[in-house]
């Protein structure tokens, strides 16, 4: 994400960037619950259990984070989930499925001179939107990674910013007792 200067302040990576010993990540439950409430017909298929993902998806995100940290040591990194994000920002709906969302539908959030980008390019732009929300501590967004009590983070610190409300089903950060934009990073 570029700010007023051309330095990179934050990056969104569409891949799990941390795991839990139990195999069940609270963040995935939180996002799954939120997109189900937003109308996603197959929340479990959109936000899959981390143990059911392909190896390349799991490995390449961490490799990308590692290379970014080598090149830009202080860069903030957020995990991103573009397809879930489309439901949460109310661009995807029962009438407009994720597959049919184009850059033109994202004009409220992202400026792009090319109306028809590939699905992967669109998802990269949504990763940048997540990074922008992280860097600016956007209203209505929070770092849901703070909900994980016992996580393994290969390339720390990482965050996971999504526009989701605090869920009564999930505890707040065990170290700080808070969540959201004012919480500390891991």
Phi, psi and omega per residue, in radians:
X1 nan 2.294 3.136
X2 -1.730 2.339 3.084
X3 -1.749 -2.663 3.138
X4 -1.064 -0.519 3.067
X5 -1.849 2.859 -3.080
X6 -1.333 0.160 3.128
X7 -1.356 2.526 3.132
X8 -1.408 2.139 -3.095
X9 -1.768 -0.478 -3.106
X10 -2.768 2.703 -3.107
X11 -2.408 2.444 3.034
X12 -1.916 2.224 -3.117
X13 -2.037 2.166 -3.112
X14 -1.456 1.268 -3.133
X15 -2.990 2.579 3.042
X16 -1.049 2.330 -3.121
X17 -1.999 0.024 3.057
X18 -2.714 2.771 -3.124
X19 -2.305 2.892 3.069
X20 -2.129 2.584 3.132
X21 -1.015 -0.554 -3.127
X22 -1.254 -0.364 -3.075
X23 1.549 -0.217 3.124
X24 -1.899 2.031 3.139
X25 -1.619 2.294 3.093
X26 -1.050 -0.632 -3.122
X27 -1.040 -0.693 3.132
X28 -1.157 -0.697 3.085
X29 -1.100 -0.725 3.139
X30 -1.090 -0.838 -3.118
X31 -1.192 -0.735 3.119
X32 -1.016 -0.816 3.124
X33 -1.073 -0.748 -3.097
X34 -1.175 -0.732 -3.121
X35 -1.295 -0.506 3.046
X36 -1.104 -0.765 3.088
X37 -1.121 -0.514 3.136
X38 -1.400 -0.097 3.075
X39 1.893 0.044 3.139
X40 -1.101 2.186 -3.060
X41 -1.287 -0.379 -3.092
X42 -2.362 1.157 -3.073
X43 -1.031 -0.673 3.131
X44 -1.189 -0.484 3.090
X45 -1.419 -0.519 3.108
X46 -1.321 -0.831 3.119
X47 -1.933 1.611 -3.064
X48 -1.429 2.777 3.032
X49 -1.092 2.376 -3.047
X50 -0.999 -0.536 -3.139
X51 -1.311 -0.142 3.121
X52 -1.760 0.006 -3.129
X53 -1.416 2.699 3.106
X54 -1.204 2.594 -3.116
X55 -1.003 -0.692 -3.110
X56 -1.089 -0.705 3.118
X57 -1.074 -0.758 -3.108
X58 -1.221 -0.725 -3.061
X59 -1.378 -0.742 -3.007
X60 -1.182 -0.559 3.090
X61 -1.135 -0.750 3.120
X62 -1.180 -0.677 3.088
X63 -1.096 -0.755 3.111
X64 -1.069 -0.771 3.118
X65 -1.077 -0.740 3.126
X66 -1.071 -0.817 -3.136
X67 -1.140 -0.673 3.088
X68 -1.085 -0.761 -3.139
X69 -1.153 -0.557 3.059
X70 -1.175 -0.733 -3.094
X71 -1.368 -0.656 -3.074
X72 -2.368 1.451 -2.990
X73 -0.932 -0.619 -3.067
X74 -1.639 0.092 -3.057
X75 -1.132 2.416 3.056
X76 -1.474 2.412 -3.102
X77 -2.188 2.254 3.031
X78 -2.029 2.402 2.928
X79 -1.145 2.562 3.138
X80 -2.325 2.659 3.056
X81 -2.397 1.458 -3.020
X82 -0.959 -0.739 -3.082
X83 -1.194 -0.658 3.053
X84 -1.197 -0.682 -3.135
X85 -1.028 -0.651 3.123
X86 -1.017 -0.643 3.075
X87 -1.235 -0.710 -3.045
X88 -1.264 -0.496 3.077
X89 -1.622 0.141 3.027
X90 1.120 0.572 3.038
X91 -1.625 -0.723 3.013
X92 -1.450 2.582 3.134
X93 -2.739 3.109 3.073
X94 -1.036 -0.618 -3.130
X95 -1.464 -0.375 3.122
X96 -2.282 1.651 -3.115
X97 -1.216 2.759 -3.102
X98 -0.907 -0.736 -3.112
X99 -1.035 -0.465 -3.073
X100 -1.722 0.045 3.114
X101 -1.377 2.223 3.113
X102 -1.973 3.039 3.095
X103 -1.068 -0.540 3.097
X104 -1.043 -0.579 3.105
X105 -1.270 -0.263 -3.071
X106 -1.782 0.203 -3.051
X107 -0.996 -0.501 3.108
X108 -1.164 -0.425 -3.029
X109 -1.959 -0.561 -2.989
X110 -2.380 2.279 3.048
X111 -1.636 2.217 -3.111
X112 -2.578 2.332 -3.135
X113 -1.406 -0.194 -3.106
X114 -1.923 2.010 -3.076
X115 -1.251 -0.636 -3.057
X116 -1.971 1.652 3.024
X117 -1.786 2.839 3.083
X118 -1.196 2.881 3.098
X119 -1.011 -0.687 3.140
X120 -1.173 -0.698 3.095
X121 -1.166 -0.714 3.071
X122 -1.053 -0.775 -3.135
X123 -1.143 -0.603 3.071
X124 -1.134 -0.703 3.091
X125 -1.106 -0.651 3.093
X126 -1.203 -0.569 3.015
X127 -1.099 -0.688 3.085
X128 -1.152 -0.629 3.076
X129 -1.084 -0.732 3.089
X130 -1.095 -0.709 3.116
X131 -1.132 -0.705 3.103
X132 -1.084 -0.757 3.103
X133 -1.089 -0.669 3.118
X134 -1.124 -0.900 -3.074
X135 -1.111 -0.655 -3.093
X136 -1.608 -0.040 -3.055
X137 0.867 0.941 -3.048
X138 -0.977 2.441 3.104
X139 -1.047 2.338 3.135
X140 1.537 -0.127 3.099
X141 -1.861 2.685 3.054
X142 -2.653 2.820 3.128
X143 -1.503 1.706 -3.100
X144 -1.318 -0.215 3.082
X145 -1.100 -0.394 3.132
X146 -1.161 -0.239 3.129
X147 -1.384 -0.290 -3.119
X148 -1.309 2.237 -3.100
X149 -1.528 -0.614 -3.039
X150 -2.464 1.506 -3.079
X151 -2.074 2.674 3.048
X152 -1.815 2.106 -3.083
X153 -2.090 1.798 -3.100
X154 -1.099 -0.560 -3.100
X155 -2.252 1.310 -3.081
X156 -1.365 2.771 -0.158
X157 -1.507 2.673 3.005
X158 -2.268 2.767 3.126
X159 -2.228 3.029 3.079
X160 -2.593 1.570 -3.077
X161 -1.584 2.205 3.093
X162 -2.500 2.667 3.107
X163 -1.481 1.258 3.139
X164 -2.192 2.545 3.101
X165 -1.319 2.768 3.055
X166 -1.117 2.255 -3.111
X167 -1.636 2.331 3.099
X168 -1.179 -0.259 -3.125
X169 -1.448 -0.150 -3.059
X170 -2.155 2.355 -3.137
X171 -1.241 2.739 3.061
X172 -1.355 3.018 -3.099
X173 -0.946 2.218 -3.048
X174 -1.165 -0.451 -3.097
X175 -1.495 -0.643 -3.052
X176 -1.860 -0.397 -3.088
X177 1.302 0.187 3.136
X178 -2.283 2.943 3.048
X179 -2.456 -3.134 3.027
X180 1.552 -2.888 -2.970
X181 -1.109 -0.465 -3.088
X182 -1.603 0.001 -3.118
X183 -1.355 2.710 3.131
X184 -1.287 2.766 3.114
X185 -1.541 2.693 3.106
X186 -1.600 nan nan
